[in-house]
């Protein structure tokens, strides 16, 4: 990893702090994905965290926001992902 000059703000501090409540299965799958993605990279200068993947997921959700419909979380999930396989 490359060291940053003392006066440069760490990248993670440039983001707004937000909280999300996730299911146990989401937390576990996210950690597994993070480990896989981090291990497969060839350039490891940037740290990959669960938050990195969550920001990407939010970008993907916003890109497809025109597809969201429904009154409940399950209905909105179906409108984006199709059949509610996990009944979450």
Legacy VTK file of the C-alpha trace (Angstrom):
# vtk DataFile Version 3.0
C-alpha trace
ASCII
DATASET POLYDATA
POINTS 88 float
0.000 0.000 0.000
1.189 3.498 -0.795
1.530 5.908 2.138
-0.370 9.189 1.886
1.041 12.586 2.817
0.085 13.731 6.337
-2.158 16.533 5.051
-4.266 14.320 2.752
-7.657 13.289 4.158
-8.158 9.506 4.182
-10.621 8.480 1.459
-13.102 6.911 3.887
-13.416 10.248 5.710
-14.671 11.917 2.517
-17.907 9.908 2.713
-21.023 10.717 4.746
-21.608 8.282 7.582
-24.869 6.370 7.313
-26.309 3.352 9.054
-28.025 0.372 7.489
-29.597 -2.592 9.220
-28.804 -5.805 7.361
-29.974 -9.385 7.810
-27.502 -11.958 9.130
-27.397 -13.704 5.747
-26.605 -10.399 4.006
-23.759 -9.625 6.407
-22.262 -13.091 5.921
-22.607 -13.008 2.125
-21.178 -9.493 1.968
-18.112 -10.529 3.989
-17.612 -13.583 1.764
-17.883 -11.431 -1.356
-15.463 -8.843 0.060
-12.870 -11.518 0.825
-13.217 -13.032 -2.657
-13.019 -9.696 -4.454
-10.044 -8.590 -2.350
-8.195 -11.865 -2.935
-8.728 -11.824 -6.723
-7.453 -8.275 -7.275
-4.121 -7.615 -8.915
-3.873 -3.974 -7.747
-4.234 -3.874 -3.980
-3.432 -0.206 -3.379
-7.031 0.592 -2.441
-8.595 -1.168 0.528
-11.859 -2.994 -0.236
-14.335 -3.066 2.648
-17.941 -4.083 3.157
-18.768 -0.382 2.836
-17.059 -0.288 -0.572
-19.415 -2.999 -1.808
-22.439 -1.361 -0.163
-21.668 1.925 -1.998
-21.496 0.013 -5.283
-24.798 -1.720 -4.470
-26.438 1.646 -3.766
-25.164 2.975 -7.115
-26.655 -0.082 -8.844
-29.971 0.372 -7.020
-30.128 4.044 -7.972
-29.347 3.263 -11.604
-32.375 0.940 -11.661
-34.603 3.089 -9.466
-37.149 3.448 -12.275
-37.946 -0.270 -11.846
-38.854 -0.085 -8.156
-42.511 -0.528 -7.315
-44.461 -2.045 -4.462
-45.660 -1.302 -0.964
-43.379 -3.596 1.032
-39.717 -4.530 1.031
-40.570 -7.928 -0.469
-42.633 -6.349 -3.270
-39.902 -3.825 -4.065
-37.280 -6.599 -4.075
-39.429 -8.624 -6.515
-39.849 -5.597 -8.779
-36.067 -5.381 -9.100
-34.886 -8.969 -8.725
-37.832 -11.076 -9.867
-39.167 -14.028 -7.887
-38.693 -13.720 -4.134
-36.512 -16.822 -3.807
-35.519 -16.367 -0.159
-38.912 -15.076 1.057
-37.014 -12.297 2.887
LINES 1 89
88 0 1 2 3 4 5 6 7 8 9 10 11 12 13 14 15 16 17 18 19 20 21 22 23 24 25 26 27 28 29 30 31 32 33 34 35 36 37 38 39 40 41 42 43 44 45 46 47 48 49 50 51 52 53 54 55 56 57 58 59 60 61 62 63 64 65 66 67 68 69 70 71 72 73 74 75 76 77 78 79 80 81 82 83 84 85 86 87
